[in-house]
């Protein structure tokens, strides 16, 4: 069933691209090539190819999400380090003030 849906979707995309005379983008060219390849493949090979493409898209999505989370983590880590540094500076200042008032 998924193979049929994938083929129908690919066919729709291909039909859209077929009337396009300009330069195809890389993704559009890949879809066109995939459709041409699917027409010559056996049903099992076509299903495997669609599964492979789906998994590649999913992997790309997860990598992008991981990179986003790493960036957020780096920002939070930097802020936490600054807070710790500020707290240490305040502690040193308080100790210095206490020492000065004790000596006076």
N, C-alpha and C positions, 0 to 999 in steps of 0.2 A: 504494500500500500504506500509506504514511504517512497519507494522507488518511483511509483507512478506520479505521486505529488512532485517529487524532485524533477522528473522528466517534464511534467506539465509546466512547472515554474521555469525550468531551463528553456523550454520551447517558447514560452511567452517572452522571456528576456531575449532569446535569439531572434524572434520575429520583430521585436522592437528594434534590435540592432541591425537587422537585415536592411531596413529602409534608410539607415543612417549612412550618408555618403562621406562624412568628415572622418577625421582621424579617430580611431577608437582608443579609449583609455586602456591602460594595462589590464584592469579588472574586466572591462568589457571584452577585450581580446581573449582573455583567459576563459570567460564564459562561452564565447563563441567556439573556441577550440574544444572546450569540454563537451559542448553539445555535439560537435562534429565527431568527437571520439565516442560519445555515448551511442551514436547511431550505429557504429560498427562493432560495438562490444556485445558480448553475451550478457544475459540478464544478471548473472552472478557478478561478473566483472564490473558491470555498470553500478550495481548496488555497492560493491566494495569501493569504487571510485567516489561515489557520492558520500559514503561514510567517511572516507579519507578526507574529502574536502570539508565536510561538516566538522570533523575533529580538528582539522587545521584552523578553521575559523574559531572554534571554541578555545583552542590553545592560544591563539593570538589574543583573544578576549581576556583569558586568564592572565597572560603575561602583562597586558596593559593594566589590568586591575592590580597585579602585584607591584608594578612600577609605581602606580598611584599610591598604594599603601606605603611603599618604601619612602616616597617623597613626604607623605604626611608624617610618618614616623620620624624622619630626619628633622622636620620642622619642630615637632614636639620635643625631641631629644635636645635640640639646640636650645629651645626655650627652658627646658628643665635644667640644663647645665648653667644657663645664665642665672636662673633663680638660685641655684646652689651657690654660685659664685657671689651673688649679691648678699645672700644670707651669711656667707663666711666673712665678707667685707663688713657687714653690720655687726657681726659678733666681734671681730677684731676692733672695730671702732668702739663698741661698748666696753670691751676689756681695757682698751687704752684710756677711755674716759674714766672708768672705775679706778684704774691705776693712778691717773692724774689726781683725782679727787681724794684718793687714799693718801697719796704723798703730801698733799697740801695741808 
